[in-house]
Amino acid sequence: MSEQIDIFDANLRKLGSADRIVAHAEGAWHRTFHLWIASDEDNGSVLFQLRSPTAKNFPNLLDVTAAGHLHAGEDLQDGVREVSEEIGVVVEPTQLQWLGYRVEVADQDNGQRNREYQGVFLLKDSRPLASYRPDPEEVYGLLRIPIASGMDLFSRKLEEVRTAGIYYDAQSRSWRDCHEQISKERFLPRIQNYYLTIFIMAERLLENRMPLSIS
C-alpha cells in the first residue's frame, strides 16, 4: 500500500493528500518533522545520525538526529514517532522545544523534486549513547559534535572537527564506539546554513536563553 502524505500550497494551506513518491516526483509541497537532540556532553554538543549505506537518498551522510515525513492526517507533533523508530528512544511531545518551520527546496539527481516545510524541534537530553537503540536499516551511526567545534566548522574557521559516537558493525551486527575527524562533505548538503543555526540554537537551549527560532 502506498504511503499517503498531505500536500500544501506555497502558503502552507492544505490542498489534499497524495502518494509520497508522486508528491516528490511532481514537486508538491509537504511537511516533515525534524528533531535535534542537544546534550551537556563535551561542554555542549548536538547529536547527528549517520544515514544507512542502503538509504535511497543521501546514503552514508550525516543528518538530523531524527526526521521523517508526516502521514496524511497527522499533526506535526505526531512526527515524534520517528524518534522511537529511528534511534530507539521514546520522548514526549511536551518535552520538545518548537523552533518553527524552515523551507527547503532541492532537486535531486534521481528525479525527486523536494519542496518541504520542515517543522523543527530541539530537545535537551544527555543520556549516554549506549542507551540509544538505532534501527540499522535506517541509521548506521550516532555522532555527537561539540557545539563550539560545529560552529567553527560551518562558519569556515575549521576544515574538520573531532566527533565521538557509535557505529553499526554489519559483520558482527553490533554497535561499537568510535572517534572520527569529519569535514563538511560528510553532511547531507543543504543550500541554507541550517547546521550552523542549529548549533547556535542548541547553545541557547543548554544555557536556557530563550526564545529559540529557525528560518
Secondary structure, DSSP 8 states (H G I E B T S, - for coil): ---EEEEE-TTS-EEEEEEHHHHHHHT-EEEEEEEEEEESGGGSEEEEEEE-TT-SSSTT-EE-SEEEE--TT--GGGGGHHHHHHHS----GGG-EEEEEEEEEEE-TTS-EEEEEEEEEEEE----GGG----TTTEEEEEEEEHHHHHHHHTTS-S-EEEEEEEEETTTTEEEEEEEEE-GGGB---SS-HHHHHHHHHHHHHTT-------
